[in-house]
Amino acid sequence: MNIKNIICDIDGVILHNNELIPGADTFVRRVLEQNINLLFLTNYPAQTPRDLQNRFYAAGIEVPESLFYTSAMATADFLRCQQGQKAYVIGEGALIHELYKSGFTITDIDPDFVVVGETRNYNWSMMQMGARFVADGARFIATNPDTHGPKMHPACGALCAPIERMTGKKPFYVGKPSAWIIRAALNHMDAHSENTLIVGDNLNTDILAGFQAGLETALVLTGVSQVADIDNMPFRPQHIYDCAGDIDLF
């Protein structure tokens, strides 16, 4: 395969929390030295590219912030393609920043969209207002379907669940495993699926998203999914490695 582009997950592939996974720095250095187009893609919507760049720097990897693309950025890109300019947002930080950059008004008055990301300040009022707006016709959009993160902290999918149960309406999840975010990432890096590899640690998000978008897929065993999980899936990654540093496709 003539790999010209790599889309790479962050947590479980490059970092565990803020600690470098052994071999990940070697992988990043080899990719950049060979002038392969690289983009780090994360479902986590609460950090900006600058925040992620700083996480990498603290772990010993120096890369420009232009190499990061998040589900918050993808959500803003998705909403720009839709009709409507007003959003009620359950989220904070980077998600609100990206929506403001894209020209959206953040409001609790007759919004066109209810957008759910991640926040540690989720409360009864947010749940009630979000459900009321969705029931009244606002379109229900979520950054990613992840239900929890490390140490079982509730993630976007968990915050969406009460609104979904109250209204009977499911959100459109922008993030992995949606093929939409892969297409958005490819557009962001001016790349094509035919010569792009996706590297991830999760069969249900990274590998499924890559499979659905027609990318070559590489599973690394430093995160969520292990070899024993593969037989439970109706699809298989094309490549399996113990860690990112072992990838030998380029």
Accessible surface in RSA format (square Angstrom, percent):
REM  Atomic radii and reference values for relative SASA: ProtOr
REM  Chains: A
REM  Algorithm: Lee & Richards
REM  Probe-radius: 1.40
REM  Slices: 20
REM RES _ NUM      All-atoms   Total-Side   Main-Chain    Non-polar    All polar
REM                ABS   REL    ABS   REL    ABS   REL    ABS   REL    ABS   REL
RES MET A   1   114.97  59.5  34.45  22.8  80.52 191.7  49.51  42.1  65.46  86.7
RES ASN A   2   103.12  71.1  89.42  86.4  13.70  33.0  39.58  95.3  63.53  61.4
RES ILE A   3    14.40   8.2   0.35   0.3  14.05  33.9   0.35   0.2  14.05  38.1
RES LYS A   4   111.88  54.6 104.92  64.4   6.96  16.6  54.74  49.3  57.14  60.9
RES ASN A   5     9.81   6.8   9.81   9.5   0.00   0.0   0.00   0.0   9.81   9.5
RES ILE A   6     0.00   0.0   0.00   0.0   0.00   0.0   0.00   0.0   0.00   0.0
RES ILE A   7     0.65   0.4   0.65   0.5   0.00   0.0   0.65   0.5   0.00   0.0
RES CYS A   8     0.00   0.0   0.00   0.0   0.00   0.0   0.00   0.0   0.00   0.0
RES ASP A   9    15.24  10.7  13.78  13.7   1.47   3.5   0.58   1.4  14.66  14.6
RES ILE A  10     0.44   0.3   0.44   0.3   0.00   0.0   0.44   0.3   0.00   0.0
RES ASP A  11    58.07  40.7  52.63  52.4   5.44  12.9  35.07  82.5  23.00  22.9
RES GLY A  12     5.65   7.0   0.00   N/A   5.65   7.0   3.86  10.6   1.79   4.0
RES VAL A  13     0.16   0.1   0.00   0.0   0.16   0.4   0.00   0.0   0.16   0.4
RES ILE A  14     0.00   0.0   0.00   0.0   0.00   0.0   0.00   0.0   0.00   0.0
RES LEU A  15     0.08   0.0   0.08   0.1   0.00   0.0   0.08   0.1   0.00   0.0
RES HIS A  16    89.38  48.8  86.93  60.4   2.45   6.3  60.67  62.5  28.70  33.4
RES ASN A  17    96.24  66.4  82.61  79.8  13.62  32.8  29.02  69.9  67.21  65.0
RES ASN A  18    86.01  59.3  78.72  76.1   7.30  17.6  19.83  47.7  66.18  64.0
RES GLU A  19   124.83  71.7 123.76  93.6   1.08   2.6  45.92  88.8  78.91  64.4
RES LEU A  20    55.23  30.8  35.20  25.2  20.03  50.3  35.20  24.7  20.03  53.9
RES ILE A  21     7.09   4.0   5.82   4.3   1.28   3.1   7.09   5.1   0.00   0.0
RES PRO A  22   110.29  80.4 100.45  91.6   9.85  35.8 107.77  89.0   2.52  15.7
RES GLY A  23    22.96  28.3   0.00   N/A  22.96  28.3  15.35  42.1   7.61  17.0
RES ALA A  24     0.57   0.5   0.15   0.2   0.42   1.0   0.16   0.2   0.41   1.1
RES ASP A  25    49.88  34.9  47.20  47.0   2.68   6.3   7.73  18.2  42.15  42.0
RES THR A  26    47.80  34.0  47.80  48.5   0.00   0.0  27.71  37.2  20.09  30.4
RES PHE A  27     0.00   0.0   0.00   0.0   0.00   0.0   0.00   0.0   0.00   0.0
RES VAL A  28     3.30   2.2   3.30   3.0   0.00   0.0   3.30   2.9   0.00   0.0
RES ARG A  29   122.23  51.3 117.57  59.9   4.66  11.1  51.38  70.2  70.85  42.9
RES ARG A  30    59.67  25.1  59.24  30.2   0.43   1.0  30.63  41.9  29.03  17.6
RES VAL A  31     0.00   0.0   0.00   0.0   0.00   0.0   0.00   0.0   0.00   0.0
RES LEU A  32    66.91  37.3  54.86  39.3  12.04  30.3  56.00  39.3  10.91  29.4
RES GLU A  33   118.62  68.1  87.08  65.9  31.53  75.1  45.10  87.2  73.51  60.0
RES GLN A  34    90.29  50.5  65.40  47.8  24.89  59.3  35.26  75.1  55.03  41.7
RES ASN A  35   139.19  96.0 105.75 102.2  33.44  80.5  33.05  79.6 106.14 102.6
RES ILE A  36    16.23   9.2   9.31   6.9   6.92  16.7  10.70   7.7   5.53  15.0
RES ASN A  37    55.64  38.4  47.73  46.1   7.90  19.0  19.73  47.5  35.91  34.7
RES LEU A  38     4.42   2.5   0.15   0.1   4.27  10.7   0.15   0.1   4.27  11.5
RES LEU A  39     2.80   1.6   2.80   2.0   0.00   0.0   2.80   2.0   0.00   0.0
RES PHE A  40     0.01   0.0   0.00   0.0   0.01   0.0   0.00   0.0   0.01   0.0
RES LEU A  41     0.70   0.4   0.70   0.5   0.00   0.0   0.70   0.5   0.00   0.0
RES THR A  42     6.32   4.5   6.32   6.4   0.00   0.0   0.45   0.6   5.87   8.9
RES ASN A  43    11.12   7.7   9.00   8.7   2.12   5.1   7.29  17.5   3.83   3.7
RES TYR A  44    80.74  37.7  75.95  43.2   4.79  12.5  44.06  33.1  36.68  45.2
RES PRO A  45     0.92   0.7   0.88   0.8   0.04   0.1   0.92   0.8   0.00   0.0
RES ALA A  46    25.88  23.8  10.51  16.2  15.37  35.0  11.45  16.1  14.43  38.2
RES GLN A  47    43.56  24.4  43.27  31.6   0.29   0.7   8.96  19.1  34.60  26.2
RES THR A  48    31.96  22.7  31.78  32.2   0.18   0.4  28.65  38.5   3.31   5.0
RES PRO A  49    19.80  14.4  19.80  18.0   0.00   0.0  19.80  16.3   0.00   0.0
RES ARG A  50   133.29  56.0 132.97  67.8   0.32   0.8  38.82  53.0  94.47  57.3
RES ASP A  51    55.76  39.1  51.80  51.6   3.96   9.4   9.36  22.0  46.40  46.3
RES LEU A  52     2.39   1.3   2.39   1.7   0.00   0.0   2.39   1.7   0.00   0.0
RES GLN A  53    45.64  25.5  45.33  33.1   0.31   0.7   8.54  18.2  37.11  28.1
RES ASN A  54    82.38  56.8  78.00  75.4   4.37  10.5  24.31  58.5  58.07  56.1
RES ARG A  55    31.73  13.3  28.51  14.5   3.23   7.7  20.05  27.4  11.69   7.1
RES PHE A  56     0.06   0.0   0.06   0.0   0.00   0.0   0.06   0.0   0.00   0.0
RES TYR A  57   139.65  65.2 130.94  74.5   8.72  22.7  82.98  62.4  56.67  69.9
RES ALA A  58    86.09  79.2  44.91  69.3  41.18  93.7  53.95  76.0  32.15  85.2
RES ALA A  59    18.87  17.3   0.00   0.0  18.87  42.9   9.36  13.2   9.51  25.2
RES GLY A  60    61.78  76.2   0.00   N/A  61.78  76.2  33.76  92.6  28.02  62.8
RES ILE A  61     9.24   5.3   6.15   4.6   3.09   7.5   9.02   6.5   0.22   0.6
RES GLU A  62   137.32  78.8 110.40  83.5  26.91  64.1  35.16  68.0 102.16  83.4
RES VAL A  63     7.45   4.9   0.20   0.2   7.25  17.5   3.92   3.4   3.53   9.6
RES PRO A  64    73.43  53.5  67.71  61.7   5.71  20.8  72.83  60.1   0.60   3.7
RES GLU A  65    61.54  35.3  59.27  44.8   2.27   5.4  25.02  48.4  36.51  29.8
RES SER A  66    77.78  65.7  58.24  77.7  19.54  45.0  55.90 119.0  21.88  30.6
RES LEU A  67    27.74  15.4  27.74  19.8   0.00   0.0  27.74  19.5   0.00   0.0
RES PHE A  68     1.25   0.6   0.00   0.0   1.25   3.3   0.00   0.0   1.25   3.6
RES TYR A  69     0.83   0.4   0.83   0.5   0.00   0.0   0.73   0.5   0.10   0.1
RES THR A  70     0.91   0.6   0.91   0.9   0.00   0.0   0.00   0.0   0.91   1.4
RES SER A  71     0.00   0.0   0.00   0.0   0.00   0.0   0.00   0.0   0.00   0.0
RES ALA A  72     0.05   0.0   0.05   0.1   0.00   0.0   0.05   0.1   0.00   0.0
RES MET A  73    24.67  12.8  23.58  15.6   1.09   2.6  24.03  20.4   0.63   0.8
RES ALA A  74     0.00   0.0   0.00   0.0   0.00   0.0   0.00   0.0   0.00   0.0
RES THR A  75     0.00   0.0   0.00   0.0   0.00   0.0   0.00   0.0   0.00   0.0
RES ALA A  76     1.23   1.1   1.23   1.9   0.00   0.0   1.23   1.7   0.00   0.0
RES ASP A  77    35.76  25.1  33.03  32.9   2.73   6.5  12.62  29.7  23.14  23.1
RES PHE A  78    24.13  12.1  24.13  14.9   0.00   0.0  24.13  14.6   0.00   0.0
RES LEU A  79     0.09   0.1   0.00   0.0   0.09   0.2   0.00   0.0   0.09   0.2
RES ARG A  80   127.99  53.7  99.67  50.8  28.32  67.4  42.00  57.4  85.99  52.1
RES CYS A  81    96.83  73.2  59.74  66.6  37.09  87.2  26.79  67.9  70.04  75.5
RES GLN A  82    63.01  35.2  49.75  36.4  13.26  31.6   4.56   9.7  58.44  44.3
RES GLN A  83   156.41  87.5 149.27 109.1   7.14  17.0  56.95 121.2  99.46  75.4
RES GLY A  84    22.85  28.2   0.00   N/A  22.85  28.2  12.56  34.5  10.28  23.0
RES GLN A  85    93.37  52.2  91.36  66.8   2.01   4.8  53.33 113.5  40.04  30.4
RES LYS A  86    69.77  34.0  69.77  42.8   0.00   0.0  43.31  39.0  26.46  28.2
RES ALA A  87     0.00   0.0   0.00   0.0   0.00   0.0   0.00   0.0   0.00   0.0
RES TYR A  88    23.57  11.0  23.51  13.4   0.06   0.2  16.88  12.7   6.69   8.2
RES VAL A  89    18.26  12.0   0.32   0.3  17.94  43.2   0.32   0.3  17.94  48.7
RES ILE A  90     0.09   0.0   0.02   0.0   0.06   0.1   0.09   0.1   0.00   0.0
RES GLY A  91    11.47  14.2   0.00   N/A  11.47  14.2   0.03   0.1  11.44  25.6
RES GLU A  92    64.93  37.3  63.64  48.1   1.29   3.1  26.03  50.3  38.90  31.8
RES GLY A  93    49.69  61.3   0.00   N/A  49.69  61.3  39.23 107.6  10.47  23.4
RES ALA A  94     3.47   3.2   1.49   2.3   1.98   4.5   1.64   2.3   1.83   4.9
RES LEU A  95     1.84   1.0   1.84   1.3   0.00   0.0   1.84   1.3   0.00   0.0
RES ILE A  96    46.47  26.4  46.47  34.6   0.00   0.0  46.47  33.5   0.00   0.0
RES HIS A  97    88.69  48.5  84.47  58.7   4.22  10.8  51.50  53.1  37.19  43.3
RES GLU A  98    12.08   6.9  12.08   9.1   0.00   0.0   0.40   0.8  11.68   9.5
RES LEU A  99     0.00   0.0   0.00   0.0   0.00   0.0   0.00   0.0   0.00   0.0
RES TYR A 100   127.24  59.4 111.96  63.7  15.28  39.8  78.76  59.2  48.49  59.8
RES LYS A 101   137.08  66.9  96.88  59.4  40.20  95.7  68.05  61.2  69.03  73.5
RES SER A 102    19.86  16.8   2.08   2.8  17.78  41.0   6.46  13.8  13.40  18.8
RES GLY A 103    49.94  61.6   0.00   N/A  49.94  61.6  33.85  92.9  16.09  36.0
RES PHE A 104     5.75   2.9   0.05   0.0   5.70  14.8   0.29   0.2   5.46  15.6
RES THR A 105    72.69  51.7  69.49  70.4   3.20   7.6  41.11  55.2  31.58  47.7
RES ILE A 106    46.24  26.3  24.11  18.0  22.13  53.3  24.11  17.4  22.13  60.1
RES THR A 107    25.41  18.1  14.72  14.9  10.69  25.5  15.89  21.3   9.52  14.4
RES ASP A 108    76.28  53.4  64.16  63.9  12.12  28.7   8.27  19.5  68.00  67.8
RES ILE A 109   127.94  72.8 124.38  92.7   3.57   8.6 127.31  91.7   0.64   1.7
RES ASP A 110   106.97  74.9  94.46  94.0  12.51  29.6  27.30  64.3  79.67  79.5
RES PRO A 111     9.75   7.1   1.49   1.4   8.26  30.0   1.49   1.2   8.26  51.4
RES ASP A 112    42.10  29.5  35.44  35.3   6.66  15.7   5.57  13.1  36.53  36.4
RES PHE A 113     0.59   0.3   0.59   0.4   0.00   0.0   0.59   0.4   0.00   0.0
RES VAL A 114     0.00   0.0   0.00   0.0   0.00   0.0   0.00   0.0   0.00   0.0
RES VAL A 115     0.00   0.0   0.00   0.0   0.00   0.0   0.00   0.0   0.00   0.0
RES VAL A 116     0.00   0.0   0.00   0.0   0.00   0.0   0.00   0.0   0.00   0.0
RES GLY A 117     0.00   0.0   0.00   N/A   0.00   0.0   0.00   0.0   0.00   0.0
RES GLU A 118    17.23   9.9  14.34  10.8   2.90   6.9   6.73  13.0  10.50   8.6
RES THR A 119    15.00  10.7   2.04   2.1  12.96  30.9   3.63   4.9  11.37  17.2
RES ARG A 120   216.45  90.9 180.63  92.1  35.82  85.3  77.52 105.9 138.93  84.2
RES ASN A 121    97.69  67.4  90.05  87.0   7.64  18.4  25.40  61.1  72.29  69.9
RES TYR A 122    54.62  25.5  29.27  16.7  25.35  66.0  29.27  22.0  25.35  31.2
RES ASN A 123    70.25  48.4  61.17  59.1   9.08  21.9  36.23  87.2  34.02  32.9
RES TRP A 124   186.98  75.0 178.78  86.5   8.20  19.2 149.98  80.0  37.00  60.0
RES SER A 125    54.89  46.4  53.65  71.6   1.24   2.9  31.90  67.9  22.99  32.2
RES MET A 126    42.43  22.0  42.40  28.1   0.03   0.1  42.40  36.0   0.03   0.0
RES MET A 127    51.49  26.7  51.49  34.1   0.00   0.0  32.76  27.9  18.73  24.8
RES GLN A 128    63.40  35.5  61.61  45.0   1.79   4.3  19.83  42.2  43.57  33.0
RES MET A 129    33.15  17.2  33.15  21.9   0.00   0.0  14.64  12.4  18.51  24.5
RES GLY A 130     0.00   0.0   0.00   N/A   0.00   0.0   0.00   0.0   0.00   0.0
RES ALA A 131     5.63   5.2   5.10   7.9   0.54   1.2   5.32   7.5   0.31   0.8
RES ARG A 132   109.12  45.8 102.29  52.1   6.83  16.3  50.16  68.5  58.96  35.7
RES PHE A 133    12.38   6.2  10.85   6.7   1.53   4.0  11.69   7.1   0.69   2.0
RES VAL A 134     0.15   0.1   0.15   0.1   0.00   0.0   0.15   0.1   0.00   0.0
RES ALA A 135    63.31  58.2  36.57  56.4  26.74  60.8  39.05  55.0  24.26  64.3
RES ASP A 136   112.33  78.7  73.82  73.5  38.51  91.1  31.06  73.1  81.27  81.0
RES GLY A 137    50.41  62.2   0.00   N/A  50.41  62.2  27.12  74.4  23.29  52.2
RES ALA A 138    11.07  10.2   1.33   2.0   9.74  22.2   3.66   5.2   7.41  19.6
RES ARG A 139    98.18  41.2  93.86  47.8   4.32  10.3  61.31  83.8  36.87  22.3
RES PHE A 140    12.66   6.3   4.02   2.5   8.64  22.5   4.02   2.4   8.64  24.7
RES ILE A 141     8.75   5.0   8.75   6.5   0.00   0.0   8.75   6.3   0.00   0.0
RES ALA A 142     0.00   0.0   0.00   0.0   0.00   0.0   0.00   0.0   0.00   0.0
RES THR A 143     0.00   0.0   0.00   0.0   0.00   0.0   0.00   0.0   0.00   0.0
RES ASN A 144     0.31   0.2   0.31   0.3   0.00   0.0   0.05   0.1   0.26   0.3
RES PRO A 145    35.79  26.1  26.21  23.9   9.57  34.8  26.34  21.7   9.45  58.7
RES ASP A 146    46.29  32.4  38.83  38.7   7.45  17.6  18.36  43.2  27.92  27.8
RES THR A 147    77.09  54.8  71.30  72.3   5.79  13.8  57.71  77.5  19.38  29.3
RES HIS A 148    90.69  49.6  74.50  51.8  16.19  41.4  46.16  47.6  44.53  51.8
RES GLY A 149    18.13  22.4   0.00   N/A  18.13  22.4  15.40  42.3   2.73   6.1
RES PRO A 150    84.45  61.5  69.60  63.4  14.85  54.0  81.72  67.5   2.73  17.0
RES LYS A 151   202.25  98.7 157.94  96.9  44.31 105.5 114.36 102.9  87.89  93.6
RES MET A 152   136.18  70.5 120.76  79.9  15.43  36.7 103.03  87.6  33.16  43.9
RES HIS A 153    64.53  35.3  61.32  42.6   3.20   8.2  51.11  52.7  13.42  15.6
RES PRO A 154    85.56  62.4  75.02  68.4  10.54  38.3  77.15  63.7   8.40  52.2
RES ALA A 155     3.34   3.1   3.34   5.2   0.00   0.0   3.34   4.7   0.00   0.0
RES CYS A 156     0.00   0.0   0.00   0.0   0.00   0.0   0.00   0.0   0.00   0.0
RES GLY A 157     7.50   9.2   0.00   N/A   7.50   9.2   1.74   4.8   5.75  12.9
RES ALA A 158    36.88  33.9  23.66  36.5  13.22  30.1  28.27  39.8   8.60  22.8
RES LEU A 159     8.09   4.5   7.95   5.7   0.14   0.3   8.09   5.7   0.00   0.0
RES CYS A 160     0.06   0.0   0.06   0.1   0.00   0.0   0.06   0.2   0.00   0.0
RES ALA A 161    44.33  40.8  41.66  64.3   2.68   6.1  44.31  62.4   0.03   0.1
RES PRO A 162    36.74  26.8  29.66  27.0   7.09  25.8  36.55  30.2   0.19   1.2
RES ILE A 163     0.00   0.0   0.00   0.0   0.00   0.0   0.00   0.0   0.00   0.0
RES GLU A 164    40.30  23.1  39.14  29.6   1.16   2.8   9.73  18.8  30.57  25.0
RES ARG A 165   205.55  86.3 178.27  90.9  27.28  64.9  58.91  80.5 146.64  88.9
RES MET A 166   110.75  57.4  71.17  47.1  39.59  94.3  75.70  64.4  35.05  46.4
RES THR A 167    29.84  21.2   2.07   2.1  27.77  66.2   8.51  11.4  21.32  32.2
RES GLY A 168    67.47  83.2   0.00   N/A  67.47  83.2  34.97  96.0  32.51  72.8
RES LYS A 169    89.97  43.9  86.66  53.2   3.30   7.9  66.07  59.5  23.90  25.5
RES LYS A 170   162.36  79.2 138.30  84.9  24.06  57.3 100.59  90.5  61.77  65.8
RES PRO A 171    11.32   8.2   0.37   0.3  10.95  39.8   0.53   0.4  10.78  67.0
RES PHE A 172    79.10  39.6  72.50  44.9   6.60  17.2  77.16  46.8   1.94   5.6
RES TYR A 173    57.27  26.7  51.91  29.5   5.35  13.9  42.46  31.9  14.81  18.3
RES VAL A 174     0.00   0.0   0.00   0.0   0.00   0.0   0.00   0.0   0.00   0.0
RES GLY A 175     0.21   0.3   0.00   N/A   0.21   0.3   0.00   0.0   0.21   0.5
RES LYS A 176     5.80   2.8   5.80   3.6   0.00   0.0   1.94   1.7   3.86   4.1
RES PRO A 177    32.87  24.0  32.78  29.9   0.10   0.4  32.85  27.1   0.03   0.2
RES SER A 178    22.95  19.4  12.05  16.1  10.90  25.1  17.68  37.6   5.28   7.4
RES ALA A 179    31.87  29.3  27.65  42.7   4.22   9.6  27.71  39.0   4.16  11.0
RES TRP A 180    74.61  29.9  68.06  32.9   6.55  15.4  48.48  25.8  26.14  42.4
RES ILE A 181     0.00   0.0   0.00   0.0   0.00   0.0   0.00   0.0   0.00   0.0
RES ILE A 182     0.00   0.0   0.00   0.0   0.00   0.0   0.00   0.0   0.00   0.0
RES ARG A 183   114.79  48.2 114.79  58.5   0.00   0.0  45.78  62.6  69.01  41.8
RES ALA A 184    10.15   9.3   2.95   4.6   7.20  16.4   7.24  10.2   2.91   7.7
RES ALA A 185     0.00   0.0   0.00   0.0   0.00   0.0   0.00   0.0   0.00   0.0
RES LEU A 186     5.01   2.8   5.01   3.6   0.00   0.0   5.01   3.5   0.00   0.0
RES ASN A 187   119.10  82.1  96.36  93.1  22.74  54.8  28.12  67.7  90.98  87.9
RES HIS A 188    87.88  48.0  54.32  37.8  33.56  85.9  41.09  42.3  46.79  54.4
RES MET A 189    18.22   9.4   4.01   2.7  14.21  33.8  12.91  11.0   5.30   7.0
RES ASP A 190   129.46  90.7 109.89 109.4  19.58  46.3  32.67  76.9  96.79  96.5
RES ALA A 191    12.77  11.7   0.00   0.0  12.77  29.0   2.30   3.2  10.47  27.7
RES HIS A 192   123.47  67.5 120.46  83.7   3.00   7.7  77.07  79.4  46.40  54.0
RES SER A 193    12.44  10.5   9.97  13.3   2.47   5.7   0.00   0.0  12.44  17.4
RES GLU A 194   138.88  79.7 110.96  83.9  27.92  66.5  72.10 139.5  66.78  54.5
RES ASN A 195    31.90  22.0  31.72  30.6   0.19   0.4   8.54  20.6  23.36  22.6
RES THR A 196     0.00   0.0   0.00   0.0   0.00   0.0   0.00   0.0   0.00   0.0
RES LEU A 197     0.00   0.0   0.00   0.0   0.00   0.0   0.00   0.0   0.00   0.0
RES ILE A 198     1.84   1.0   1.84   1.4   0.00   0.0   1.84   1.3   0.00   0.0
RES VAL A 199     0.00   0.0   0.00   0.0   0.00   0.0   0.00   0.0   0.00   0.0
RES GLY A 200     0.00   0.0   0.00   N/A   0.00   0.0   0.00   0.0   0.00   0.0
RES ASP A 201     5.13   3.6   5.13   5.1   0.00   0.0   0.00   0.0   5.13   5.1
RES ASN A 202    27.49  19.0  27.49  26.6   0.00   0.0   2.77   6.7  24.71  23.9
RES LEU A 203     0.00   0.0   0.00   0.0   0.00   0.0   0.00   0.0   0.00   0.0
RES ASN A 204    81.49  56.2  78.29  75.7   3.20   7.7  21.53  51.8  59.96  58.0
RES THR A 205    19.03  13.5  19.03  19.3   0.00   0.0  14.05  18.9   4.98   7.5
RES ASP A 206     2.04   1.4   2.04   2.0   0.00   0.0   0.03   0.1   2.01   2.0
RES ILE A 207     0.81   0.5   0.81   0.6   0.00   0.0   0.81   0.6   0.00   0.0
RES LEU A 208    42.45  23.6  42.45  30.4   0.00   0.0  42.45  29.8   0.00   0.0
RES ALA A 209     0.00   0.0   0.00   0.0   0.00   0.0   0.00   0.0   0.00   0.0
RES GLY A 210     0.00   0.0   0.00   N/A   0.00   0.0   0.00   0.0   0.00   0.0
RES PHE A 211   116.95  58.5 103.40  64.0  13.54  35.2 105.32  63.9  11.63  33.3
RES GLN A 212    97.66  54.6  63.41  46.3  34.26  81.6  24.32  51.8  73.34  55.6
RES ALA A 213     1.64   1.5   0.00   0.0   1.64   3.7   1.53   2.2   0.11   0.3
RES GLY A 214    52.69  65.0   0.00   N/A  52.69  65.0  33.73  92.6  18.96  42.5
RES LEU A 215     5.66   3.2   0.00   0.0   5.66  14.2   0.84   0.6   4.82  13.0
RES GLU A 216    37.98  21.8  34.99  26.5   2.99   7.1   0.45   0.9  37.53  30.6
RES THR A 217     2.35   1.7   2.35   2.4   0.00   0.0   1.34   1.8   1.01   1.5
RES ALA A 218     0.00   0.0   0.00   0.0   0.00   0.0   0.00   0.0   0.00   0.0
RES LEU A 219     0.00   0.0   0.00   0.0   0.00   0.0   0.00   0.0   0.00   0.0
RES VAL A 220     0.00   0.0   0.00   0.0   0.00   0.0   0.00   0.0   0.00   0.0
RES LEU A 221    34.32  19.1  20.47  14.6  13.85  34.8  20.47  14.4  13.85  37.3
RES THR A 222    30.67  21.8  18.59  18.8  12.08  28.8  27.84  37.4   2.83   4.3
RES GLY A 223    23.87  29.4   0.00   N/A  23.87  29.4   7.52  20.6  16.35  36.6
RES VAL A 224   100.04  65.8  75.71  68.5  24.33  58.6  82.27  71.5  17.77  48.2
RES SER A 225     4.51   3.8   3.99   5.3   0.52   1.2   0.52   1.1   3.99   5.6
RES GLN A 226    77.34  43.2  77.34  56.5   0.00   0.0  46.05  98.0  31.28  23.7
RES VAL A 227    85.82  56.5  81.88  74.1   3.94   9.5  81.88  71.1   3.94  10.7
RES ALA A 228    81.77  75.2  61.21  94.5  20.56  46.8  70.95  99.9  10.81  28.6
RES ASP A 229    50.38  35.3  50.35  50.1   0.03   0.1   9.13  21.5  41.25  41.1
RES ILE A 230     3.15   1.8   2.84   2.1   0.31   0.8   2.84   2.0   0.31   0.9
RES ASP A 231   119.62  83.8  88.85  88.4  30.77  72.8  30.85  72.6  88.77  88.5
RES ASN A 232   120.76  83.3  87.91  85.0  32.85  79.1  28.34  68.2  92.42  89.3
RES MET A 233    42.44  22.0  26.89  17.8  15.55  37.0  19.47  16.6  22.97  30.4
RES PRO A 234   131.77  96.0  85.28  77.7  46.49 169.0  99.81  82.4  31.96 198.7
RES PHE A 235    20.13  10.1  12.73   7.9   7.40  19.3  20.13  12.2   0.00   0.0
RES ARG A 236   146.80  61.6 128.95  65.7  17.85  42.5  57.50  78.6  89.29  54.1
RES PRO A 237    10.44   7.6   0.22   0.2  10.22  37.1   0.22   0.2  10.22  63.5
RES GLN A 238   100.98  56.5  68.85  50.3  32.13  76.5  37.37  79.5  63.61  48.2
RES HIS A 239    43.37  23.7  38.21  26.6   5.16  13.2  30.65  31.6  12.72  14.8
RES ILE A 240    68.38  38.9  42.00  31.3  26.38  63.6  42.00  30.2  26.38  71.6
RES TYR A 241    29.56  13.8  24.85  14.1   4.70  12.2  24.44  18.4   5.11   6.3
RES ASP A 242   100.38  70.3  91.88  91.5   8.50  20.1  24.14  56.8  76.23  76.0
RES CYS A 243    24.20  18.3  24.20  27.0   0.00   0.0   6.66  16.9  17.55  18.9
RES ALA A 244     0.76   0.7   0.22   0.3   0.54   1.2   0.22   0.3   0.54   1.4
RES GLY A 245    19.78  24.4   0.00   N/A  19.78  24.4   3.84  10.5  15.94  35.7
RES ASP A 246    72.66  50.9  57.73  57.5  14.94  35.3  19.84  46.7  52.82  52.7
RES ILE A 247     0.87   0.5   0.00   0.0   0.87   2.1   0.00   0.0   0.87   2.4
RES ASP A 248   103.67  72.6  81.85  81.5  21.81  51.6  31.84  74.9  71.82  71.6
RES LEU A 249    46.26  25.8  29.27  20.9  16.99  42.7  34.46  24.2  11.79  31.7
RES PHE A 250    48.95  24.5   5.10   3.2  43.86 114.1  32.32  19.6  16.63  47.6
END  Absolute sums over single chains surface
CHAIN  1 A    11395.6       9041.3       2354.3       5897.6       5498.0
END  Absolute sums over all chains
TOTAL         11395.6       9041.3       2354.3       5897.6       5498.0
